[in-house]
Amino acid sequence: MPGFNFDNYQRNNFLASKGYPIPKATSTGTTIVGCRFDGGVVIAADTRATEGDIVADKNCEKLHRISPTIWCAGAGTAADCEFVTQLMSSTLELHALSTGRKPRVVTCLTLLKQHLFKYQGHVGAYLIVAGVDPTGPRLFSIHAHGSTDVGYYLSLGSGSMAAMAVLETKWKQSLTKDEAMSLCAEAIEAGIWNDLGSGSNVDMCVMEVDKPAVLYRNYRTPNERSIKEKSYKFPRGTTAILKEKVWPVVDAVPFDIFEETIIREGDKMEIDS
Amino acid sequence: MDHMPENWGRPRSDVYGVYNPAIHNAGPTTHTQQPSITGTSVIAIKYNKGVMLAADNLASYGSLARFTDQERLIKVGKETVVGFSGDVSDMQYLELLLERLIIEDNYDQDGHNLRAPHIYEYLSRVMYNRRSKIDPLWNAILVAGKKDDGSPFLAYVDLLGVTYSAPTIATGFGAYLAVPLLRKIASDDGDEKMITEQQARAALDECMKVLFYRDARSLDKYSVATVTTDGEVTIEQNVRCKDMSWRFADHIRGYGTQTM
């Protein structure tokens, strides 16, 4: 039967009334940005993942690869961003093989928005999708309910306003690659310092026309932990040893007696008999 | 014997109407309001010779841009400026209170005048007391001036009675959009000694531009107030956002796949 299936709506309402509401998903609390420049597009993100008020991961990766030249930054529910992105990556690759053409950003955009709209915002993925394809450099943003926007500079996440303040001040029409990179890094840093949901490092990905995309993991690390003042290791002997027994579990063999087996072409596994 | 209090010694229902049982579930008396006519962000930064504030001239009625000539930066006494955001009628009431405060302080004719820290203390007491009566004055206020020792003074107080002091402060949307920009030039106490008046003014102008871009309840016409440590107060009015960037939107079509 065509159309949306709302069977679970009734069930969920009933469960909620009985004291089992829909669990609140954890979100990343993020600053992500994207910026077009002459001959390409660059995206950047912070690296803090939060579970409520706790920092769950100090150096998580919010930049996802959809295709070699199409990358995506994700804000909102971390798992939703990761999985919807991987789903698109697989779908796009199959689609590209089918069409015989390099995948396009607008294809990814349409696939994503149709998927997210179908789930009426319950898949909490807020994404900045960017890349280069045969039509040139592209930059878009998508919200969990399925709306999309086009722009030369965009920001999303809890730190989006801090980042946008920097982008609105320093963006101009003709940016070089290096200018765009430092603009994006500065915008993410505004989120890192001024937004509590964002922090740690800056990740960046530069997608330039006719060049392979370059991922700069930890492009900036302005929050490195300082050297601990002393070593807190307990010296041997702090805990008294009362008894010692050794069970030999494996026969240790010296390194140089290993046998080498070389697999030649003809010895490969038979796949089709 | 009738055990139901609702039925004791009551006037006749056919004469005085049926008893309203809602009185049992009434709860405490409350006055918490919704603001009606409101002003948006006020932003401020300390610099080497004083403090500078800016606030736009818009008084909104929800989503209607109702009054575009509303001055929200007020000179109080000789050496202090107070900036208001939030409900405009509560702002006008506070203006009245401050006027009375200054007049009554003048009775003494003892050569002393109320300065920013004193006006701030008075305002924060009023705000906190009103919140404690669950009847707040729906504002967020910045008080700027100089301390008795001559150094610049800048502090914040709001409808909850929260008080806060820093080299850069902004109310409303300014907290999200302006503060990150202002903190780039003054992040810690003492940084203001390195900022000139021109730098402070340039920073505020830039922030007001960003606020006009991204705050849906803002205006591009605003006032800038400067309070120096020499005790001079200037309020420049009818300043407009300049060199704004809107043209690039010409090239943007649709929301994804549209080409024309």
HADDOCK unambig.tbl for C-alpha pairs under 7 A between the chains (distance, minus, plus):
assign (segid A and resid 106 and name CA) (segid B and resid 256 and name CA) 6.60 0.50 0.50
assign (segid A and resid 106 and name CA) (segid B and resid 257 and name CA) 6.15 0.50 0.50
assign (segid A and resid 148 and name CA) (segid B and resid 255 and name CA) 5.74 0.50 0.50
assign (segid A and resid 148 and name CA) (segid B and resid 256 and name CA) 6.55 0.50 0.50
assign (segid A and resid 149 and name CA) (segid B and resid 255 and name CA) 4.80 0.50 0.50
assign (segid A and resid 149 and name CA) (segid B and resid 256 and name CA) 6.50 0.50 0.50
assign (segid A and resid 150 and name CA) (segid B and resid 252 and name CA) 6.95 0.50 0.50
assign (segid A and resid 150 and name CA) (segid B and resid 255 and name CA) 5.43 0.50 0.50
assign (segid A and resid 150 and name CA) (segid B and resid 256 and name CA) 6.10 0.50 0.50
assign (segid A and resid 161 and name CA) (segid B and resid 176 and name CA) 5.82 0.50 0.50
assign (segid A and resid 161 and name CA) (segid B and resid 177 and name CA) 5.57 0.50 0.50
assign (segid A and resid 162 and name CA) (segid B and resid 176 and name CA) 5.92 0.50 0.50
assign (segid A and resid 162 and name CA) (segid B and resid 177 and name CA) 5.52 0.50 0.50
assign (segid A and resid 162 and name CA) (segid B and resid 180 and name CA) 5.71 0.50 0.50
assign (segid A and resid 165 and name CA) (segid B and resid 177 and name CA) 5.34 0.50 0.50
assign (segid A and resid 165 and name CA) (segid B and resid 181 and name CA) 6.78 0.50 0.50
assign (segid A and resid 165 and name CA) (segid B and resid 210 and name CA) 6.21 0.50 0.50
assign (segid A and resid 166 and name CA) (segid B and resid 181 and name CA) 6.80 0.50 0.50
assign (segid A and resid 168 and name CA) (segid B and resid 210 and name CA) 6.31 0.50 0.50
assign (segid A and resid 190 and name CA) (segid B and resid 180 and name CA) 6.02 0.50 0.50
assign (segid A and resid 194 and name CA) (segid B and resid 180 and name CA) 6.06 0.50 0.50
